[in-house]
Amino acid sequence: MLTVTVTGVALALGFFGETTFGLPASVALAFYLLAYLAAGYDVTREALPALFRGKLDIDILMIAAAAGAALLGQWAEGAFLLFLFSLGHAGEH
């Protein structure tokens, strides 16, 4: 639950800071990166064992989708995707 909270707060600070309060894009990006790291840790922790067993599962697909969003410069969308997915993991546990 800690990673979900950190992800949500970092995402909110980056998004609302940039869109509402005029936060520079580089500072917002730092918050998005923090969200990626926090949620990415949770998702990667679930994905790596499956990957080593040769299984392609939803965790790996979410990492790929977030990486794709980052490559397209859509950091907020990727962070939001990881936030929702890590929230789902927390709900499962």
Sequence and secondary structure as in RCSB ss.txt:
>XXXX:A:sequence
MLTVTVTGVALALGFFGETTFGLPASVALAFYLLAYLAAGYDVTREALPALFRGKLDIDILMIAAAAGAALLGQW
AEGAFLLFLFSLGHAGEH
>XXXX:A:secstr
 HHHHHHHHHHHHHHHHHHTS   HHHHHHHHHHHHHHHHHHHHHHHHHHHHTT   HHHHHHHHHHHHHHTT H
HHHHHHHHHHHHHHHHH 
